[in-house]
Amino acid sequence: MDFQYAYNEQWKARAILRGIYDGVYDFTNRDDFRKAIAADRTLRTDGDMLVREIYVDYMPTNALKLRVGKQMLSWGETDGLRLMDMINPLDLRRGYLTRSFEDTRIPLWMLRADYDIPGLERYKTYVEFLWIDDFQTNRIAPEGAAWAPANPIYLQNQFAALAGLGLVPVLADSPRTQTLRNSRFGGKISSHLGGADVTLNYLYTFEDSAVFKFRGSGPGRSTWSRSTRGRTSPGRR
């Protein structure tokens, strides 16, 4: 559901609501599916994404537009690839390239400003700034789910050898705190030159997927298949 409201030419608001229900976990009696639901109940019914986007637009002048709220922003358009589309993380629990990035992007709370440079209207030249005080990681399907990723064969072999010796890998989980200092920001200048769109982009951000630091091995029961999923330890990019 998509709701839009325009108070006047300067103030506008929009809210996009979405609900997801996946019946395969109710109508298919499989042990691996039950295991996946126990790890992530939102696979069946996703209520976290009910309010998909909600933001307010303010245009003090025709050249300046401010947008604040929960939103998605894509830099660059490439079918099947994400070359510059690195602002919003992805929800990959229900498919990879089989779904549109419009459906898999995870909205973030951010402040965005677009400014059309005076005198360059014929070249459609504008600058864009964004500030993100929100951090989400890519969402990966847990073990047993239909789209759960397999462990890399190389790592499986290496850690299987350790498990045979009664050892397990020691992984350090150090998630970043969500503070003002850890905010992300960026900017873009775009222009239409010679029949082509040309942009210059800069984004200060963090890795959207977990980065694991191997700290050696120690005695214990092997839990490699479970410990490699669901962690959120963003590394600096």
Summary of the structure (lengths in Angstrom):
residues: 237
radius of gyration: 21.7
end to end distance: 35.3
largest distance: 71.1
contacts: 599
relative contact order: 0.14
helix: 16%
strand: 39%
